[in-house]
Amino acid sequence: MMKSLSAKIFIGLFLGLLLGTTVQYALADISFFSGSLVSFFSGIGSMFVNMIMMLVVPLVFVSIVCGVCELPDLKSFGRLGGKTFGFYIINTVVAISAALTVSLILQPGSGVDMSSDSQVAITATELPNLMSLLVNIVPSNPIRAFYDGNMLQIIFMALLVGGVIKSLGEHVSSAVSGFQTANKIMMKLITVVMNLAPVGVFALMFKLGATLQADAFISVAEYVILILVLLVLWIFVVYPFAVSLFTNISAKTFRDKTQEQVLFSLSTASSNATIPVTMRTLTEKLGVNRAVAGFGVPLGATMNMGGVSIYITVAIFFVANAFGTPFTMEQIPALIFSIFLLSVGAGGVPGGGMVMIGVLIHQTGLPIEAFAIVAAIDRIIDMFVTSSNVVGDSAVVTIVDQTEKKHQI
């Protein structure tokens, strides 16, 4: 009998994809299978993702407040925040640099004619303004921030509340105790919901297998494979190696401990939805301090987008080459800066990378129909993008935790 949750999730993922694909290619003419059954599993998958998302906002707020309250002093909070933010920025820059180097060498899309009559509207047409991003971190309406699930605003409020509680010391010990109790409740809720993960993952992958169009995937196979190879390399080689280099955790151990996280993120394609699993992986499996994880994970789900960086970089080079308008070396510096801003602003939701590619296509003056090609095969790439993002969160937070422990010795 299988006892490992990771093994059960993998079985659910594989069976769901297999049976969904069978429905699409062998049972498509039977309305019950192609219609009712797909709709049923689509509903089950949506319910499961909603259950996870239901936990995200309270978990982020409570865990950050608890994390700040459990730090030795407010000075250590500033040090922890600076290191976490710095490592996330470095991770994004390294990912962009690697993808840029590979794209310049291999020139994906060269010799391919991807002209198309199809038109897809791109709703977002402006690069995120850095000052606007900073201003919007401070919410004018805290209730609205919670309602919208605006992670940066929630993080800001939690840091502010945690800092004030910490500064008041023993006078508000009951508040600290209350948040610690709430945090225990949230972690228990995560465990309860995760027990349903094999079923939820099966349903999500069944729908994917039943609806993913293989024609679009095959037509741009080289581009897709290049991105997937880079992302898989990042997930299973680069991040584990970085952890083994800066901590006492071996690369193999890190890979083993993050299996559940990888499988879950493949099925949800959402960094935000994976926050509870990432928290569980770090605190229960990798032994990361709850204060460090509570601060680092929500921030990472918002701005640590190494996978998105790789995706956007390779995709925009592919589109430019495929439509006969390759970038010149003079355009590269501005392109890198744009990709960096877009990666940080992509958000931890399904399809965030695709939207940002659409913005970049518009900004660089490429044909708007290029967006249709990106969108057609986004779902399969987005799964691995998300896995790379969340494993990157775990790697950075684990490294930060190790440096914090050394500092306290």
N, C-alpha and C positions, 0 to 999 in steps of 0.2 A: 504494500500500500504506500502510495506517494505521500510523504509528510511535508516535504519542502513546498512552501508557498510559491517560490520561484519556479519550481518544476511544474506545478499546477497551472501557473500563469502561462508558461511556455506551451504546455499542452493545449490550453484554451486558445492561445494565439494561433498555433499551427492548425488545429482542427477547424477553427473559425474561418481562417483564410482558405483552407482546402475545400471545405463544404460550400463556402460562399462562391468560390471560383467554379465549383461543380454546377451550382445553380445557374451561374451566368452563361456557361458554355454548353451545358447538357440539358438543363431543365428550363431554359428561358421561355419556351413556348407554353409552359404550364403556368397559368396565371397565379395559382396558389403559391408556387415556389418563388416566382419572379416578382410577385406583388405582395401578397399577404404575409408570407414568411419573412421576406426582406424587411417589410415595414415593422413586423413584430420585433425582430432582432434589432432593428434600428432604434425602436422605442426603448428596448431593454438597455442598449448601450448608452443612449442619452440619459436614462434614469441613473445609471451607474456614474457617469461623468458628473451629473448634477449633484449626486450624493457627495462626491469628492469635492466639487466646487463649493458646496454648502459649508464645508469645513474650513476652506481656505482663509476667508476674511477673519473669522474669530481666532483661528490658529495663529495667523501672522501677528495680529494685534497682541494677543495674550503672550505668545512666545517671546516677542521682542520686549514687552514690558518686564516679563520674568527675567529675561536675559540681562537687561540693564540692572535690575534690582539685585541680581546674584553676583554681579561683578564686584571685585574688592573695593573699588572706588571709582569716581567719575573720571579720573585721569586715565584709568585703564580702558574706559569706554572710548575715549578719544583715540587712544592708541589702536584699539581693536577696529574701530571704524575706519581709520586711516589705512591700516594694513589691508583690510578686506577690500575697500574701494580700490586701492592701488593694485592689488593682485588681479582684480577683475578687469581693470583697464589694461594691464599688461597682457592678460590672457586674450583679450579682444584684439589688441594690436598684433600679437604673435600670430593669431589665427588669420587675420587679414593679410599679413606679410607672407605667410606660407601659401595661402590660396592665390595671392597675386603672383608670386614667383612661379607656381605651377601653371597658372593661366598664361603668363607671358611665354613660358617655355613650350607648352603644348598647344596653345591657341585653340581652345575648344570652339567648334562651330566653323572653323576655316574650311572653305570649299563646299559648304552646305548652303543650299538655297532654301530658306525658310519663308519666302514671301507667301503671304496668305491674304485672302479677301476677308477673312473673319475679323470683326471689330469687337473689342471688349472695352467698355468704359472703365477708366481709372478714376476713382472718386477723389483720392488724395493726390494733390498736385504740388505740394510744397515740402521741401526738406524741413525737418523739425528745427525750429529756432532755439539755439542754446539758452538764451535769456528767457524765452517763453517757457522752456522746460523747467528751469530753475524757479521761476515765479509760480508755476502751477504745482510745485511740490507742497506749497502751503495752502491747505484747503480753506475756502471761505465758508464752506458748509460741511462740517464733519459727518453729518448724517448722509449727505449726498455722496461723500467719499466712500463710506461703507456700502451704500446702495449700489454705486457704480463699480465697486471693487477696485478703485484706483490705488494700486499698490504703493506708489511713491508717496501719496498723501497719507495712506494708512501707516506706512513705515515712519513718516515724519511725526504723526500724532503719537504713535507708540513710543518712539524715542523720547519725545517731550514728556509724556506721562511718566515713563520709566525713570527719566532723569530727575523729575520733580519728586517722585516717591523716594528715590534713592537719597536725594538731598535732605529730605525731612527726617531720615533715620528712624530711630525707635518710635517716634511719635505716630507713625503710620504702619506699624508692624502688622496690624490686622489687614491692611490693604495688600501688603506683600503676601501674606498668608492666603488671602482670597485669590490673588492672581496665580499663585502656585497651585492651589486646588483646581482652579479653572484649567490650568495647563495640563494637569493630570487627567482631567475629564476629557480634554481634547485629544490627548494621546491615546486614551482608551477608545474613543470614538473612531480614531484612525484604524486601530486594530480591528474593530468590529467591521468597518466598511471594507478593509483590505481582505477580510475573509471571503468577501463576495467577488474579489478581483478576478478569479478564473472565469466566472460566469460573465462578468462585465466585459472582460477582454475578448472572450469568445464572441459575444454579440457584436462588439465593435469591428472585429476582424471579419466576421461573417458578412457584414454590410460592405466593408471595403472590397472583399473578394467578389461580391455579387455586383458591384457597381463600377469598379475601376476599369477603364477602357485600356486594353493592352495595346491598341494601335498607336495611341499617342506616345506610350512609353517606348515602343520599339523604334519609332521614327526618330527619336532623339536619344537613342540608347547610349551612345558614347558620352554625351554630356551628363546623363543621369549616372552612369557608372563612375565617371570621374569624381563627381560630387560625393557619391556613396563611398567610394574608396577612401577619399580624404576624411570623411566623417567617421567611418569605421576605424581608420587609423588613429584618429584623435581619441575616440572612445576607449579603444582597447590597447593602445600603445602609448600615445603621447601623455595622456592624463595619468595612467598608472605609473609610467616612468617618472613623471614629475613628482608624484606622491612618494615613490620609493627614494627619490633623490633628496627630498627635503624632510622626510619623516622616517620613523622606524617601521613603517608599514610597507611590506613588499608589494611589488606590482601585481603579483598573482593574488595576494590577499585582497587588494583593493578591487581587482576585477571580480573576484568571487563575491565580495560583500555588496557590490553594486549591481549584481545580476537582476534582482527583483526590480530595482529602479529602472534599469535599461528596458526590460520587458514591458513594464507598466507605461513608460513614456512612449514606447513604440506604438502602443495601442491608443493612447489618448492624444498624442501629438500636441500636448500642452504643458509648458513648464509650470504654469500656475496650478494646474490640476495635479501635478506630480509633487508639489510642495510637501504634502503630508508624508508621502513615501520617502522623499529626500530627507526629511527630518528624522524619520524612523531609522533610515539607513545610517545616518551619521551618529545619532545618539545611542542606538541600540547595537549596531553592528561594528561601527568604527571607533566607538568610545569617545566621540567628540563631546566636549563640554556643552551642556544645554544652552548656556549663555551665548557661546560663540555660534552655535548652530541657529539659535533663535534669531540672531541678528543677521547672520550671513546668508541664510537660505532665501528668505523673502527678497533681500536686496539682489541676490544672484538671479532669481527668477525674473526680476525686473530689468536688470542691466547687464548681466553676464551672458552675452549671446555669442559665444565662440562659434557654435554651429551655424547660426544665422549669418555671421560674418563670412564664413566659408561659402555658404550657399549664395549669398548676394554677389560676392566677388566673382565666382565662377559663372553664375547665371548671366551677369551683365556682360562679361567678356564673350560668352557664347552667343548672346543675342546680337551684340555689336558685330561679331565676325560673321554670323549666319545671315545678317542683313546687309553685308558688304560695307559696313562702316566701322572698321576696327579703330580702337583708340590709339592715339599717338602718345609718345613718351611725355610730351608737354602736358597732356591731359591727365596723366596718372596721379600727380599729387592732389589735385582737386577731387579726383574720383575716390582716392583713399580716404580723404577727410569726409566726404559725403557718405561713404560706406560705413565709416566709424559712427557717425551721428545716427544713421539709420539703424545700425545694429543695436545700439544702446536704446533706441526708441521703438524697437520692434514689438516689445510687449510679449508676455508669456502665454499667448493664446494661439490656437490652431490657425495656420495661414498667415501669421504675422510677417514672416519672411517674404511671402508672396506679395503682400501689400507693399512692402518696402521696395521690392524689386520693381513693382509697378510705378512707384514714385520715381525711382532712379531712371527708369526707361523714359518717363516723361521729361525729367530734368535734363537728360543727356540728348534729347531730341530724336531718340530712336523711334521707329514706326510703332504706333500704338497696338497694332495687331501682334506684335511680339509678346505682349502680355498674355494673349490667348494661349500661346505655346507654353509659356511658363506655368500658367494656371492649370493646363491640361494634365500635367504630371506632378503638380505640387504635392499632392497628398502623400505619395510614396516617399518623396524626398523629405517632407516635413516631419515624418516619423523619426528619421535618423537625425535630422537637425535638432529635434527636441531632446533626443537621447544624449547627443553631444553637449547640448546646453546644460542639462541637469547633472550629467557626470562631471562636467566642468565645475559646476557649483560645489559638488561633493569634494572634488580635488582641491579647490581653492580653500574651502572652509576647513578641510582636514589639515592643510598646510598651515593656515592661520592659527588653528588650534594648537598645533605643535609648537609654533613660535611663541604663543602665549604661555604654554607650559614651561618652556625654557626660560622665559622672562621671569616666571614666578619662582624658579628654583634659586 
